[in-house]
Structure formats: C-alpha cells, structure tokens
Amino acid sequence: MGVASIRFFGGVVFFILAVIPMWKIFSKAGFSGWLALLLFIPLVNLVVLYYVAFSNWKIGQTSGL
C-alpha cells in the first residue's frame, strides 16, 4: 500500500508540474489554457502542439516574418 500511495502522489506532482507551465504558455499565446490538459492524451498531444506551433498567435504578432 505504501508504494502505491507514493506512485499516486508522484503522478499528481508530475501532473501539476507539467500542466501549470503549459497552461501559462497557451494563455500567453492567446489560446485557452484548457489545451494543456489535452497533452496527456496520446497522439492528441501532437495535434495540439502542431496546432499551437503553426497557427497565428493572437498576441505578440510581428509583421514581416
């Protein structure tokens, strides 16, 4: 039981440490922070990253590039 609880809390800590920075990145780029939760679904995470990487960001746009 002790190993299972350590794994569970380790998973929760990893989840929090992974979601918070991605939430901030998506929010600063002008997207919904809820997209960060999709990064834990296999193959969907790649689609989300490509969508964000190659779409026009709503803030911080520069002309000429």
C-alpha positions as a printed Julia matrix, in Angstrom:
65×3 Matrix{Float64}:
  0.0    0.0     0.0
  2.88   2.37    0.71
  4.39   2.02   -2.78
  1.01   2.61   -4.41
  0.45   5.83   -2.49
  3.95   7.07   -3.35
  3.31   6.37   -7.04
 -0.07   8.09   -6.87
  1.28  11.24   -5.24
  4.26  11.2    -7.59
  1.84  11.12  -10.51
 -0.15  14.02   -9.08
  3.03  16.07   -8.6
  4.14  15.3   -12.17
  0.7   16.26  -13.48
  0.79  19.6   -11.67
  4.38  20.34  -12.7
  3.54  19.61  -16.35
  0.16  21.35  -16.62
  0.96  24.69  -14.97
  3.75  25.81  -17.36
  1.86  24.62  -20.44
 -1.3   26.4   -19.22
  0.71  29.64  -18.91
  2.3   29.21  -22.35
 -1.05  28.6   -24.04
 -2.63  31.54  -22.21
  0.19  33.92  -23.13
 -0.06  32.8   -26.75
 -3.76  33.71  -26.76
 -5.17  30.18  -26.59
 -7.29  28.58  -23.91
 -5.29  27.2   -21.02
 -7.51  24.12  -21.08
 -5.5   22.89  -24.07
 -2.79  21.91  -21.58
 -4.97  19.05  -20.35
 -5.06  17.56  -23.84
 -1.3   17.0   -23.68
 -1.86  13.88  -21.57
 -3.84  12.1   -24.3
 -1.55  10.14  -26.63
 -1.5   11.37  -30.26
 -3.84  14.23  -29.35
 -0.87  15.9   -27.67
  0.98  16.01  -31.01
 -2.02  17.5   -32.78
 -2.35  20.2   -30.11
  1.35  21.07  -30.22
  1.34  21.32  -34.01
 -1.85  23.39  -33.91
 -0.36  25.86  -31.45
  3.06  25.94  -33.11
  1.83  26.65  -36.64
 -1.24  28.79  -36.03
 -1.33  32.57  -35.91
 -0.97  33.67  -32.32
 -3.4   36.31  -31.19
 -0.79  38.3   -29.27
  2.78  39.28  -29.99
  2.46  39.2   -33.75
  5.18  40.87  -35.75
  4.96  41.89  -39.36
  7.44  40.58  -41.88
  8.06  37.08  -40.52
